[in-house]
Amino acid sequence: MPRYRHALDQFDGRTLLTDGGLETTLIFHDGFDLPAFASYRLLAEPRGREALKGYFRTYARLAQERGTGIVLETPTWRASTDWGAHLGDDPQALRAFNRQAVALLQEVRDDFPELDVVISGNLGPRGDGYVVDEQMTAEAAERYHSEQIRTFAATEADLVTFLTATYAEEAVGVIRAAEAARMPVVVSFTVETDGRLPSGMPLAEAITSVDAATDGVARAFGVNCAHPDHFVGALAQGAPWAQRIGLIRANASRMSHEELDAAERLDDGDPRELAASYGELLARFPSIGVIGGCCGTDHRHVGAMGDVCLR
């Protein structure tokens, strides 16, 4: 049984690291072509597999050097039914990719026997991730995400994390599917430059409504794929809902989602400035237990976060 499935000691008061912007690193730094931002398909080729393993080893080393543990997300943000079909992968192939992704992180964990490595099965939205197109009901979302979650539940994954949630109903469905599979779950919302979800719902309402619909069973909530400037104002209220936030994976760029989608060059911001904003967030919100990056960030940003936040 996975070591952290019940204890989940990444949330026991320590601050753990996670990785940065996997897909932007692979595309802009390593020169990979990732149709639909689907990094999972690199598992099918030796060069891609080695690039993925090297990427995760870099972050494991950062955590080891800073005396903390790390949460590693499987490269499976797009490894769900609709996206797989779009890329030519049937459900059987997707199950294999999801299992291979966990096995890859097991190899990384074995390479660092003295390091606490938590393996998270990564889920992405059924839709775009930046734009809310066709919204599912919570029931439809539960059906859609159950297949991938059940696959992770049969592996050594310690939990599942839903990154870049754009509306509340899909988050509810993911949590219910995870609960049915007896998997701990973290849900991370993305926000626009005004601090609201792409659906228009305020972050506070999203977290409180999802908690209410699921009896608060999510292990934590998070914010990802937005610069801290975009959501720090929403957190300024200091309400109890803000204490449910345990994960921050911010962008290096202050660009909007629309601008990022259209950008042909990587905006990697300022690692030290981004790290300083994390230090301020953690000082105000001690519930944040896992820190890392999203689009445009790499080992420089996460290393700087560790230097600031793990003193």
Beta strands, then each sheet from edge to edge (+ up, - down):
strand 1: 16-18
strand 2: 70-73
strand 3: 117-123
strand 4: 159-165
strand 5: 185-189
strand 6: 220-224
strand 7: 245-250
strand 8: 290-293
sheet 1: 1+ 2+ 3+ 4+ 5+ 6+ 7+ 8+ 1+
end
